[in-house]
Amino acid sequence: MADGRHRVVVIGSGFGGLFGAKALKDAPVDITMIARTSHHLFQPLLYQVATGILSEGEIAPPTREVLARQKNVRVILGEVYDIDLEQRQVRSRVLQRTTTTPYDSLIVAAGSGQSYFGHGEFAEFAPGMKSIDDALELRGRIFGAFELAEIAESDHDVERLLTFVVIGAGPTGVEMAGQIAELSRRTLEKDFRRINTRKARVILIDAASQVLPPFGEHLGRKAKKDLEKLGVEVQLGAMVVDVDEYGIEVQDKDGTRRRIEAVTKVWAAGVEASGLGKTLAEQTGARLDKAGRLAVNADLTLPGHPEVFVVGDMIDLNHLPGVAQVAIQGARFAAKEIENRLAGKPAQGPFEYFDKGDMATISRFRAVARIGGKVRLTGFLAWLIWLVVHLFYITGFKNRVTAVLHWAVSFIGRGRSERTATEQQIFARSALDRLQRGTSDLVAAPEEYDAERARQDAARRAELEARAAEEARLTDTGERGVPAEGSEEMAGRSG
């Protein structure tokens, strides 16, 4: 990268970050992408990793590989913990290593995380669906529940092990519930001897009054009907008020509370914007909504800071939804604005979002789709369109090929090639959460490591020198093979 060129920092490697960086490939800028993971995650397909259809690599290729041919971009690993707007610097860290990166223009595309609506303690027992770690943990929990049910001693244990509760009837929850139902009724039905997997109970719960609210009433009603045909119990108007290891407690509209015994719970009920929104709000006075989204100008810039663009799930602007297309289009808009400024061209004006619609699969060959403003599709045609669209957005030719093969195995046949699950997948997150500083407690800071290593080396050297000196003394004094004074007496006592 050339010195003196315009410096663009992109925070995040999701849809907004990746498409923003790509849009600047021909611009006279040097780009630094800072991301907390080393991969670009195709989040809409996480549920297929969790249910054994796809591998994590197929939906999360290495960001470096994706951008390898783009010579004006550098990728660094780190979680951004501070943005200094006055000094125009971004600070990030990973395993006690800190990095400060200066910028001339900044694109903040840090995305969102799972929201438990003020009950973060629920996360221990009901993982969300926002990361590869989440998906792998859920895979372990789902397939592990069937394994434990096979060896359970009582009908009560079998029942709660074979009850799966999905909380949240948005696209993620609907797709997850549908796939767990298919898994139990098609994929696993011949694999066990003591349990009947077809009797597994799959419950989809939401406090709202309909399934898939953003899709409209008609498609929501159709999705609910298709789920019920699969055997999914759809419970609407039911708010989760407590979660523990063996079940959940829900409150219905009339105020009554009831308990559902279930070992495996999936949380797909809400999202909250990255904490960087709060960091920016504190420095600018910009408003935050309840989900932590930041109020931005019509051109996606931060109030008072035209050099800072905020895109995707982090923004509160014109009731835009938290979907991939908002992030993609916003990032491209920001990149174009940066190019225009460098070229001395006029501004584009306000950001205008083109709504391409929404899609959600119910099961194999069943889906619902809202295309543009008026077209509503259901059934096989909607599923086919969903397949083509998602295949198009999967990054990398080899990932597309392997995804098609896995889809053929799962949708045409009964198998799922990614069923491997380990105890580490299930319990690693909880174990790390119990450490005061997470993974940082397991790794020494570089300077601490160097000092400790020097101390250990010095002690080891002294030990080796003392041992060598003793060996030489024994040889020089002729003491080898000669009983030490008092050794016979001590041997007699011990006998």
C-alpha positions as CSV (number, residue, x, y, z in Angstrom):
1,M,0.0,0.0,0.0
2,A,1.3,3.5,-0.9
3,D,2.1,6.1,1.7
4,G,0.0,9.3,1.7
5,R,-3.1,7.7,0.1
6,H,-6.5,8.2,1.6
7,R,-7.0,5.7,4.5
8,V,-10.3,3.9,4.8
9,V,-11.0,1.7,7.8
10,V,-13.8,-0.8,7.7
11,I,-15.1,-2.3,10.9
12,G,-16.6,-5.7,10.5
13,S,-16.4,-8.6,7.9
14,G,-20.1,-9.2,7.5
15,F,-22.2,-8.2,4.5
16,G,-21.7,-4.5,5.1
17,G,-17.9,-4.7,5.7
18,L,-17.2,-7.1,2.9
19,F,-19.3,-5.4,0.2
20,G,-18.0,-2.0,1.3
21,A,-14.4,-3.1,0.9
22,K,-15.1,-4.7,-2.4
23,A,-16.8,-1.6,-3.7
24,L,-13.6,0.3,-3.2
25,K,-11.4,-2.1,-5.1
26,D,-10.6,0.4,-7.9
27,A,-10.6,3.5,-5.7
28,P,-7.3,5.3,-4.9
29,V,-7.5,4.3,-1.2
30,D,-5.8,2.0,1.2
31,I,-8.3,-0.1,3.2
32,T,-7.9,-1.7,6.5
33,M,-10.6,-4.1,7.5
34,I,-10.8,-4.9,11.3
35,A,-12.9,-7.9,12.3
36,R,-13.4,-9.9,15.4
37,T,-13.4,-13.2,13.4
38,S,-11.2,-14.4,10.6
39,H,-14.1,-15.3,8.3
40,H,-17.0,-13.7,6.5
41,L,-20.2,-15.3,7.8
42,F,-23.2,-15.9,5.6
43,Q,-25.5,-15.7,8.6
44,P,-28.9,-16.6,6.9
45,L,-27.6,-20.2,6.6
46,L,-26.4,-20.7,10.2
47,Y,-29.4,-22.8,11.0
48,Q,-28.2,-25.3,8.3
49,V,-24.9,-25.7,10.1
50,A,-26.8,-26.2,13.4
51,T,-28.9,-29.0,11.9
52,G,-26.2,-30.8,10.1
53,I,-26.9,-29.8,6.5
54,L,-23.8,-27.6,5.7
55,S,-20.4,-27.4,7.2
56,E,-19.2,-24.2,8.8
57,G,-16.6,-23.6,6.1
58,E,-19.2,-23.5,3.4
59,I,-20.9,-20.4,4.9
60,A,-17.9,-18.8,6.5
61,P,-14.9,-18.6,4.1
62,P,-11.7,-16.9,5.3
63,T,-12.0,-13.2,4.8
64,R,-8.3,-13.0,3.7
65,E,-9.1,-15.6,0.9
66,V,-12.1,-13.7,-0.3
67,L,-10.1,-10.4,-0.5
68,A,-6.8,-12.0,-1.5
69,R,-6.8,-10.5,-5.0
70,Q,-7.7,-7.0,-3.9
71,K,-4.3,-5.4,-3.4
72,N,-5.5,-2.2,-1.7
73,V,-7.0,-4.0,1.3
74,R,-5.4,-5.3,4.5
75,V,-7.3,-7.5,6.9
76,I,-6.4,-7.6,10.6
77,L,-8.0,-9.6,13.4
78,G,-9.3,-7.8,16.5
79,E,-12.3,-6.7,18.3
80,V,-12.8,-3.0,18.2
81,Y,-13.3,-1.6,21.7
82,D,-12.9,2.2,21.0
83,I,-13.3,4.7,18.3
84,D,-11.6,8.1,18.9
85,L,-13.5,10.5,16.6
86,E,-11.3,13.5,17.4
87,Q,-8.1,11.7,16.7
88,R,-9.6,9.6,13.9
89,Q,-8.3,6.3,15.4
90,V,-9.7,2.9,15.9
91,R,-8.5,0.7,18.7
92,S,-8.8,-3.1,18.6
93,R,-7.5,-6.0,20.6
94,V,-7.2,-9.7,20.5
95,L,-5.7,-11.9,23.3
96,Q,-4.2,-8.9,25.1
97,R,-2.6,-7.5,21.9
98,T,-3.8,-4.0,21.1
99,T,-3.7,-2.2,17.7
100,T,-4.3,1.4,16.9
101,T,-5.4,2.1,13.3
102,P,-5.7,5.7,11.9
103,Y,-8.3,6.6,9.3
104,D,-9.4,9.3,7.0
105,S,-12.8,7.7,6.3
106,L,-14.5,5.1,8.4
107,I,-17.2,2.6,7.6
108,V,-18.7,1.1,10.7
109,A,-20.4,-2.2,9.9
110,A,-20.1,-4.0,13.2
111,G,-23.5,-5.7,12.9
112,S,-25.6,-6.9,15.8
113,G,-25.8,-9.7,18.4
114,Q,-28.5,-11.7,20.1
115,S,-30.8,-9.8,22.4
116,Y,-32.3,-11.5,25.5
117,F,-34.3,-8.4,26.4
118,G,-32.5,-7.8,29.6
119,H,-32.2,-11.4,30.6
120,G,-28.6,-12.3,29.6
121,E,-28.7,-15.2,32.0
122,F,-31.0,-17.0,29.5
123,A,-28.0,-17.4,27.1
124,E,-26.4,-20.2,29.1
125,F,-29.4,-22.4,28.5
126,A,-30.8,-21.1,25.2
127,P,-28.0,-20.2,22.7
128,G,-28.7,-17.7,20.0
129,M,-28.0,-18.0,16.3
130,K,-25.5,-15.2,15.5
131,S,-22.1,-17.0,15.1
132,I,-20.4,-20.2,14.0
133,D,-19.8,-20.9,17.7
134,D,-23.6,-20.6,18.3
135,A,-24.4,-23.0,15.4
136,L,-21.8,-25.6,16.4
137,E,-23.0,-25.5,20.0
138,L,-26.6,-25.9,18.9
139,R,-25.6,-28.8,16.7
140,G,-24.1,-30.5,19.6
141,R,-27.1,-29.9,21.8
142,I,-29.6,-31.0,19.2
143,F,-27.9,-34.3,18.1
144,G,-26.7,-34.8,21.7
145,A,-30.3,-34.7,22.9
146,F,-31.2,-37.7,20.8
147,E,-28.2,-39.6,22.0
148,L,-29.0,-39.0,25.6
149,A,-32.7,-39.9,25.0
150,E,-31.5,-43.3,23.7
151,I,-29.9,-44.2,27.0
152,A,-32.4,-42.4,29.3
153,E,-33.9,-44.6,32.1
154,S,-37.3,-42.9,32.5
155,D,-40.0,-41.8,30.2
156,H,-39.9,-38.3,31.8
157,D,-36.2,-37.9,30.8
158,V,-36.9,-39.1,27.3
159,E,-39.8,-36.7,26.9
160,R,-37.8,-33.6,28.0
161,L,-34.8,-34.6,25.9
162,L,-37.0,-35.0,22.8
163,T,-38.7,-31.7,23.3
164,F,-37.1,-28.8,21.3
165,V,-38.2,-25.2,21.9
166,V,-37.4,-22.5,19.4
167,I,-38.1,-19.0,20.8
168,G,-38.9,-16.4,18.2
169,A,-41.1,-16.8,15.1
170,G,-39.1,-14.7,12.7
171,P,-37.2,-16.2,9.7
172,T,-34.5,-17.8,11.8
173,G,-36.9,-19.3,14.3
174,V,-39.2,-20.6,11.5
175,E,-36.4,-22.2,9.5
176,M,-34.8,-23.7,12.6
177,A,-38.1,-25.2,13.8
178,G,-38.8,-26.6,10.4
179,Q,-35.4,-28.3,10.1
180,I,-35.5,-29.8,13.6
181,A,-38.9,-31.3,12.7
182,E,-37.5,-32.7,9.4
183,L,-34.4,-34.0,11.2
184,S,-36.5,-36.0,13.7
185,R,-39.1,-37.3,11.2
186,R,-36.9,-38.0,8.1
187,T,-33.2,-38.1,8.8
188,L,-33.0,-39.9,12.2
189,E,-36.1,-42.1,12.1
190,K,-34.1,-45.3,11.4
191,D,-31.0,-44.6,13.4
192,F,-32.1,-45.4,17.0
193,R,-33.4,-48.5,18.6
194,R,-35.1,-47.5,21.9
195,I,-36.6,-44.2,21.0
196,N,-38.9,-43.1,18.2
197,T,-37.5,-39.8,16.9
198,R,-40.7,-39.1,15.0
199,K,-42.3,-38.5,18.4
200,A,-40.0,-35.6,19.1
201,R,-41.9,-32.5,20.1
202,V,-40.9,-29.3,18.3
203,I,-42.4,-26.1,19.7
204,L,-42.1,-22.6,18.2
205,I,-43.0,-19.8,20.6
206,D,-43.4,-16.1,20.1
207,A,-45.0,-13.3,22.1
208,A,-46.4,-11.8,18.8
209,S,-49.7,-12.8,17.4
210,Q,-48.4,-14.1,14.1
211,V,-45.5,-16.0,12.4
212,L,-43.1,-13.9,10.3
213,P,-44.5,-10.4,10.9
214,P,-42.3,-8.7,8.3
215,F,-43.7,-10.9,5.6
216,G,-47.3,-9.8,6.1
217,E,-50.4,-11.6,7.4
218,H,-51.0,-13.8,4.3
219,L,-47.5,-15.4,4.2
220,G,-47.4,-15.6,8.0
221,R,-50.6,-17.6,8.0
222,K,-49.3,-19.9,5.3
223,A,-46.0,-20.4,7.1
224,K,-47.8,-21.4,10.3
225,K,-50.0,-23.8,8.4
226,D,-46.9,-25.5,6.8
227,L,-45.1,-25.7,10.1
228,E,-48.1,-27.4,11.7
229,K,-48.2,-29.9,8.8
230,L,-44.7,-30.8,9.7
231,G,-45.7,-31.4,13.3
232,V,-44.4,-28.2,14.8
233,E,-46.5,-26.8,17.6
234,V,-46.8,-23.0,17.1
235,Q,-47.6,-21.2,20.3
236,L,-48.3,-17.4,19.7
237,G,-48.9,-14.8,22.3
238,A,-46.7,-16.7,24.7
239,M,-43.9,-14.7,26.3
240,V,-40.8,-16.5,27.8
241,V,-40.3,-15.3,31.4
242,D,-37.7,-17.8,32.6
243,V,-35.2,-20.3,31.2
244,D,-33.2,-22.9,33.1
245,E,-31.3,-26.1,32.2
246,Y,-34.3,-28.3,31.9
247,G,-37.1,-26.1,30.6
248,I,-38.7,-22.7,30.2
249,E,-41.6,-20.8,31.8
250,V,-44.0,-18.9,29.6
251,Q,-46.7,-16.4,30.2
252,D,-49.8,-16.4,28.0
253,K,-51.9,-13.4,27.1
254,D,-54.3,-14.0,29.9
255,G,-51.4,-13.8,32.4
256,T,-51.3,-17.5,33.3
257,R,-47.9,-19.1,33.6
258,R,-46.9,-22.6,32.5
259,R,-43.8,-24.6,32.3
260,I,-42.5,-26.6,29.3
261,E,-39.9,-29.2,30.1
262,A,-37.2,-29.1,27.4
263,V,-33.5,-29.7,27.5
264,T,-32.8,-28.1,24.1
265,K,-33.8,-24.5,23.6
266,V,-32.9,-22.1,20.7
267,W,-33.1,-18.4,21.1
268,A,-34.1,-16.6,17.9
269,A,-36.2,-13.8,19.4
270,G,-34.4,-10.6,19.0
271,V,-31.2,-8.7,18.1
272,E,-29.3,-5.7,19.5
273,A,-26.8,-3.5,17.7
274,S,-23.1,-3.6,18.4
275,G,-21.9,-1.8,21.4
276,L,-19.9,0.5,19.2
277,G,-23.2,2.4,18.6
278,K,-23.1,3.5,22.2
279,T,-19.5,4.5,21.8
280,L,-20.3,6.7,18.9
281,A,-23.5,8.1,20.6
282,E,-21.5,9.2,23.7
283,Q,-19.1,11.2,21.6
284,T,-21.7,12.8,19.3
285,G,-25.0,13.0,21.2
286,A,-26.6,10.9,18.5
287,R,-29.8,9.1,19.6
288,L,-29.9,5.4,20.3
289,D,-33.1,3.3,20.1
290,K,-34.1,0.5,22.4
291,A,-32.1,-2.0,20.3
292,G,-29.0,0.1,20.4
293,R,-29.3,1.3,16.9
294,L,-27.8,4.7,16.1
295,A,-29.7,7.6,14.5
296,V,-27.7,8.6,11.4
297,N,-28.0,11.3,8.8
298,A,-29.9,10.6,5.5
299,D,-26.5,9.9,3.8
300,L,-25.6,7.3,6.5
301,T,-23.0,9.6,8.0
302,L,-22.6,10.2,11.7
303,P,-24.0,13.6,12.9
304,G,-21.1,16.1,13.0
305,H,-18.7,13.6,11.4
306,P,-19.2,13.3,7.6
307,E,-16.1,11.1,7.4
308,V,-17.8,8.3,9.4
309,F,-20.4,6.1,7.8
310,V,-22.6,3.6,9.8
311,V,-24.3,0.8,7.9
312,G,-26.4,-2.3,8.3
313,D,-27.9,-3.5,11.6
314,M,-26.5,-0.6,13.5
315,I,-28.6,2.2,12.0
316,D,-31.9,3.7,13.0
317,L,-33.1,5.3,9.7
318,N,-36.5,5.2,8.0
319,H,-37.6,2.0,9.8
320,L,-35.1,0.0,7.7
321,P,-35.0,-3.7,8.6
322,G,-32.0,-5.5,9.9
323,V,-31.4,-7.6,6.8
324,A,-28.4,-8.3,4.6
325,Q,-29.6,-6.2,1.7
326,V,-29.7,-3.0,3.9
327,A,-26.1,-3.7,4.9
328,I,-25.0,-4.4,1.3
329,Q,-26.7,-1.5,-0.3
330,G,-25.6,0.9,2.5
331,A,-22.0,-0.2,2.3
332,R,-22.0,0.3,-1.5
333,F,-23.5,3.7,-1.0
334,A,-20.8,4.7,1.5
335,A,-18.1,3.5,-0.8
336,K,-19.4,5.5,-3.7
337,E,-19.7,8.6,-1.5
338,I,-16.0,8.2,-0.5
339,E,-15.0,7.8,-4.2
340,N,-17.1,10.9,-5.2
341,R,-15.4,13.0,-2.5
342,L,-11.9,12.0,-3.6
343,A,-12.8,12.7,-7.3
344,G,-14.4,16.1,-6.4
345,K,-17.8,14.9,-7.6
346,P,-21.1,16.0,-5.9
347,A,-22.7,14.0,-3.2
348,Q,-25.3,11.3,-4.0
349,G,-27.9,12.7,-1.7
350,P,-29.9,10.6,0.8
351,F,-29.6,6.9,0.9
352,E,-32.5,5.1,-0.8
353,Y,-33.1,1.5,0.0
354,F,-34.4,-0.8,-2.7
355,D,-36.5,-3.5,-1.0
356,K,-35.9,-6.8,-2.8
357,G,-38.2,-8.8,-0.4
358,D,-37.8,-11.5,2.1
359,M,-37.6,-15.3,2.0
360,A,-37.8,-18.1,4.5
361,T,-37.8,-21.9,4.1
362,I,-40.2,-24.0,6.0
363,S,-38.8,-27.4,5.0
364,R,-37.6,-29.1,1.9
365,F,-39.6,-27.9,-1.1
366,R,-41.6,-25.5,1.1
367,A,-40.9,-21.8,1.5
368,V,-42.5,-18.4,1.6
369,A,-41.2,-15.4,-0.4
370,R,-42.1,-11.7,-0.6
371,I,-40.6,-10.3,-3.8
372,G,-40.6,-6.5,-4.1
373,G,-43.7,-4.8,-2.9
374,K,-46.5,-6.9,-4.2
375,V,-45.4,-10.5,-5.3
376,R,-46.2,-13.2,-2.7
377,L,-45.1,-16.8,-3.4
378,T,-45.4,-20.0,-1.4
379,G,-44.6,-23.7,-1.8
380,F,-42.1,-25.2,-4.3
381,L,-41.6,-22.1,-6.5
382,A,-40.8,-20.0,-3.5
383,W,-38.3,-22.7,-2.3
384,L,-36.7,-22.8,-5.7
385,I,-36.2,-19.1,-5.7
386,W,-34.8,-19.2,-2.2
387,L,-32.3,-21.9,-3.4
388,V,-31.1,-19.8,-6.3
389,V,-30.8,-16.5,-4.4
390,H,-28.9,-18.1,-1.5
391,L,-26.6,-20.0,-3.8
392,F,-25.8,-16.7,-5.6
393,Y,-24.8,-15.0,-2.3
394,I,-22.7,-17.8,-1.0
395,T,-19.1,-16.6,-1.3
396,G,-16.7,-18.6,-3.5
397,F,-17.2,-21.1,-6.3
398,K,-16.1,-24.2,-4.3
399,N,-18.5,-23.3,-1.5
400,R,-21.4,-23.1,-4.0
401,V,-20.5,-26.5,-5.4
402,T,-20.3,-28.2,-2.0
403,A,-23.4,-26.5,-0.8
404,V,-25.3,-27.9,-3.8
405,L,-24.0,-31.4,-3.1
406,H,-25.0,-31.2,0.5
407,W,-28.4,-29.8,-0.3
408,A,-29.0,-32.7,-2.7
409,V,-28.1,-35.2,0.0
410,S,-30.4,-33.5,2.5
411,F,-33.4,-32.4,0.4
412,I,-33.6,-35.2,-2.2
413,G,-32.4,-37.9,0.1
414,R,-32.6,-38.2,3.9
415,G,-29.0,-37.9,5.0
416,R,-27.1,-35.0,6.6
417,S,-23.3,-35.1,6.2
418,E,-22.5,-32.7,9.0
419,R,-23.7,-34.5,12.1
420,T,-20.4,-34.6,14.0
421,A,-20.8,-33.1,17.5
422,T,-18.5,-33.0,20.5
423,E,-18.7,-32.1,24.2
424,Q,-16.3,-29.2,23.5
425,Q,-18.8,-27.6,21.1
426,I,-21.5,-27.8,23.7
427,F,-19.6,-26.6,26.8
428,A,-16.7,-24.5,25.6
429,R,-18.8,-21.2,25.5
430,S,-20.0,-21.7,29.1
431,A,-16.6,-22.5,30.3
432,L,-15.1,-19.4,28.7
433,D,-17.9,-17.2,30.1
434,R,-16.9,-18.3,33.6
435,L,-13.4,-16.8,33.1
436,Q,-13.1,-13.2,34.3
437,R,-11.6,-12.0,31.0
438,G,-12.6,-14.9,28.7
439,T,-9.9,-16.2,26.4
440,S,-7.5,-13.6,27.6
441,D,-7.2,-15.5,30.9
442,L,-5.8,-18.5,29.0
443,V,-3.1,-16.6,27.2
444,A,-0.3,-14.5,28.6
445,A,0.4,-11.0,27.3
446,P,3.5,-11.0,25.0
447,E,5.7,-9.0,27.5
448,E,4.6,-11.3,30.4
449,Y,5.3,-14.4,28.4
450,D,8.8,-13.1,27.4
451,A,9.6,-12.3,31.0
452,E,8.3,-15.6,32.3
453,R,10.2,-17.5,29.6
454,A,13.4,-15.7,30.5
455,R,13.0,-16.7,34.1
456,Q,12.3,-20.3,33.3
457,D,15.2,-20.5,30.9
458,A,17.5,-19.1,33.6
459,A,16.3,-21.6,36.2
460,R,16.6,-24.4,33.7
461,R,20.2,-23.4,32.8
462,A,21.2,-23.2,36.5
463,E,19.7,-26.7,37.0
464,L,21.6,-28.2,34.1
465,E,24.9,-26.5,35.2
466,A,24.5,-27.8,38.7
467,R,23.7,-31.3,37.5
468,A,26.8,-31.3,35.2
469,A,29.0,-30.1,38.1
470,E,27.7,-32.9,40.3
471,E,28.4,-35.5,37.6
472,A,31.9,-34.2,37.2
473,R,32.5,-34.2,41.0
474,L,31.3,-37.8,41.4
475,T,33.7,-38.9,38.7
476,D,36.7,-36.9,40.0
477,T,36.3,-38.1,43.6
478,G,35.7,-41.7,42.6
479,E,32.4,-41.8,44.5
480,R,30.4,-43.6,41.7
481,G,29.3,-47.0,42.8
482,V,30.3,-46.4,46.4
483,P,27.5,-46.5,49.0
484,A,26.8,-43.1,50.5
485,E,27.6,-42.8,54.2
486,G,24.6,-44.0,56.3
487,S,22.8,-45.4,53.2
488,E,23.0,-49.0,54.5
489,E,21.6,-48.0,57.9
490,M,18.7,-46.2,56.3
491,A,18.0,-49.1,54.0
492,G,17.8,-51.4,57.1
493,R,15.3,-49.1,58.8
494,S,13.1,-48.9,55.7
495,G,13.1,-52.7,55.4
